[in-house]
């Protein structure tokens, strides 16, 4: 019964210690669990008061981690990670300055110390200069030259000792392409200057002169994006003498183009064609003996272009001269056929050019339209003086109105 009470009491103490953040309040060992000032380790091998830091028997301390796992990040001041007074922003414990020295991390330069052990260890580097002697002019980073030193604990003028940097007189550290030596090299001049002289050309309004002008352009390298690029620094005009000046009679220019002409049929096509051509002209100019450029009225440049036209359907000619007797039909010049021989007694007929011809009408006394295209004398009554000898004699001599068939009778022709 007593053993059970002891076990329950020990469990309660363990939970209380965990809540209070005291990792050393309860330890585990291989022997009997006891409660009080000291806890025995395993098999009577305890030292009568010291604990084993919470480690499993026979193993190394594991910082509170399960065996075989990765350790957590250690934050000073937290349970199980260094003294708590090293992270409370106060000067307490064995510290030489706030949260540093003694059992805390080493102090930095300028912080108080009691001995050099209170100062941080390791090299101290201080940038002395940035060199660019052996660096490309457009490279943004140079070589950093650093002094090498270490912290010492020293006192000056009787004041409290502080951690100070003491640099070596003979030791330096060089860092290539050092970010601390980065500068803006854009637009920095680089490379050599280059001058380019252009061709000598006639000046404006001096097409027939022996003198001309040329461009002189100066280029200079300039850094951009870490590279040296050539840019134009200056540009100017200067006079020059033409190597081959124009001679009198040479073409030196031309006048302004005229306006485009009306759209006319193309050559060798009749006037009913929808496609046409337009033309414009300009006068050619030549150098004179006194060095001027003058137009020559007898010399004309011509330029043509295709165009679309709407031909007059009532006026056309395949010979190029418009004639009202012709009409445009299906893109060609057409002569309508309305001769009397093909006219009808009863209705209009097609003229062959997209139009129609009028009905045949007969003029004169006793004339009538007997058959399409024919006008004949009427045989309105039998004649007493004639004898109908044959159908041909009767049918060819007279006609009946509206084309009714004539018939020979005893004394002449009659219309049925």
TARANOR-V25054 format. One record per pair of residues at least 24 apart in sequence whose ideal C-beta (glycine too) atoms are under 6 Angstrom apart, sorted by the first residue. I is the first residue (numbers start at 1). GAP is how many residues later the second one is. D is the distance in whole Angstrom. If there is no record, write none. Layout:
I,GAP,D ; I,GAP,D
//
This chain:
9,26,6 ; 10,25,5 ; 21,58,5 ; 23,56,5 ; 23,57,5 ; 27,24,4 ; 27,25,6 ; 27,27,6 ; 30,27,5 ; 107,56,5 ; 109,54,5 ; 109,56,5 ; 110,52,6 ; 111,52,5 ; 112,48,6 ; 112,50,6 ; 113,40,4 ; 113,48,5 ; 113,50,5 ; 115,38,6 ; 116,36,6 ; 116,37,4 ; 119,32,4 ; 119,34,6 ; 119,44,4 ; 120,31,6 ; 123,25,6 ; 124,25,5 ; 124,26,6 ; 124,41,5 ; 125,48,6 ; 127,53,6 ; 130,51,4 ; 137,53,5 ; 138,47,5 ; 138,52,6 ; 138,85,4 ; 138,88,5 ; 138,89,6 ; 138,90,5 ; 140,42,5 ; 140,45,5 ; 140,86,6 ; 141,36,5 ; 141,37,6 ; 141,40,6 ; 141,41,5 ; 142,39,4 ; 143,31,6 ; 143,33,6 ; 144,31,4 ; 144,34,3 ; 144,36,5 ; 144,37,5 ; 145,27,6 ; 145,29,6 ; 146,27,4 ; 148,25,5 ; 185,38,4 ; 186,37,6 ; 186,38,6 ; 187,35,6 ; 188,35,4 ; 190,31,4 ; 190,33,5 ; 190,38,4 ; 191,30,3 ; 191,37,5 ; 193,27,5 ; 194,25,4 ; 200,40,4 ; 200,42,6 ; 207,45,4 ; 207,46,6 ; 207,86,5 ; 208,38,5 ; 208,44,5 ; 208,79,4 ; 208,83,5 ; 208,85,5 ; 210,32,6 ; 210,35,4 ; 212,28,5 ; 212,30,5 ; 213,24,5 ; 214,26,5 ; 246,41,5 ; 248,39,5 ; 248,41,5 ; 249,37,6 ; 250,37,5 ; 251,35,6 ; 252,33,5 ; 252,35,5 ; 252,41,4 ; 253,32,4 ; 253,40,6 ; 254,28,5 ; 254,30,5 ; 254,31,6 ; 255,27,5 ; 255,28,4 ; 255,40,6 ; 257,25,5 ; 263,44,4 ; 263,46,4 ; 270,48,4 ; 270,63,4 ; 271,40,6 ; 271,45,5 ; 272,39,5 ; 272,44,5 ; 272,56,4 ; 272,59,6 ; 272,60,5 ; 272,61,5 ; 276,31,5 ; 276,33,4 ; 277,27,5 ; 278,27,5 ; 278,29,5 ; 279,25,5 ; 327,26,5 ; 329,24,4 ; 329,25,4 ; 341,32,5 ; 342,31,6 ; 343,30,6 ; 344,28,5 ; 345,24,4 ; 345,27,6 ; 345,58,5 ; 368,31,5 ; 368,33,5 ; 370,29,3 ; 370,30,6 ; 370,33,6 ; 379,27,5 ; 379,34,4 ; 379,36,6 ; 382,27,5 ; 382,29,5 ; 382,30,4 ; 382,32,6 ; 383,29,4 ; 384,27,5 ; 386,26,5
//
